Amino acid sequence: MSLLAYPSTGSGHRLEDGPSVLSLYEGFFAGGARILHTAVVRALDATTPQRHSVLSLSDRVQREFTAQRISSDNSYRRLTAAGVPVRALRRMPTGPVTTSQLKRVAQSVAKADVVLSLKEQPLTVLGKVGTSGTPLIACLHRSDPEHQGAGVQELVELDRAGLLTAAVCCAVSTQRAYHEATGIPLERLPVLPNGVDLYKFRTDAALRAGKRAELGVVGDAPVVMIAARFDAMKNIPLFVRSARRFVREHPDAHLVMCGAGMTADNPAFAALVAEELGTWPALETNLHALGIQSQMAPLYNAADLITLTSAFGEAAPLCLLEGMACGAVPVTTPVGDAAAMVGDPRLVASFDPAETAESWKAAFAQREEHFERIFRNRQRLSEQRLFDAYARLISDSAASAEIPMAV
């Protein structure tokens, strides 16, 4: 068989008679877009009349020196634990899609009342099989359509053919970039800002103390964290070069680096660290290259600063929201909507390592002031408004296609 059916491992609550909603994933791998979309699917499946399922166009992924099968991915596990059906094609994302696999995709789409495409990449497959008249919503999570491959052109073609119901943008920068690149009218590019689970991501003094002790942090030594994959977009060299300057003033600092490819097993990562931080006496004990992590809240709680050094492509980075919700002060480069998200121009750094290090130093010195401001406005980080907006959009899309809805 070309399609794997993964059984549910939990007993998710279902409300009957609502529209059947199919989400198309390119694959399962650690990343903000998948984490966020998975949260939307789980919430709507459990709390609305909508019945959600997922079809992944691959069952394994290899990125940033990390290979991963679908069954080991945290988002997949969360879906199945909630009782959401997940199926996957037996293929790598870069591999060809066979005729029988295309038939399976077509059958799944035909059975759905609404189709959600997680990012635009799955649209290249959808363009080959059609939509069978099913309302189609693309979910966009980047601000650089020029780097997103053939999926963007397929987005344009589907829109021109009248098959695109909407393309949800997670940020104003996404809406602006895709409107300019595709010509899709703004009314079909609604902005639904990202949010996070404020119960899962919250300040916890005991969690902070325990994780800092585990990392070997002494007293009030600064902990600077980055959560990103080892990719050109994320500009990891800027983080490491800024860190080299930061530890000159704070030699007892700890650097936490997590994400795909952020391990000594990655030759490029190891070479970068050796070149920039090789003379730091505390390198062996105070640099924590952790790779992919399934439990992020303890690390965010341990951190004083959550940093983003990306050069392009970001829209509404989830790591900043999660970190802020846990009490870490964010410092970001001016990409996507990040500057608006952190809410203070002092927390927006340049792309120069020396200037970025100075921004880190100032943010650490002013951390109590920033924490109090963020905490007062913490509710704006909540994901509930996102869930409500997606629920309305899906219901309206189903209704426009004359799908019977529950009363």
Order of alpha helices (4+ residues) and beta strands (2+ residues): beta-beta-alpha-beta-beta-beta-alpha-beta-alpha-beta-alpha-beta-alpha-beta-alpha-alpha-beta-alpha-beta-alpha-alpha-beta-alpha-beta-alpha-beta-alpha-alpha-alpha-alpha
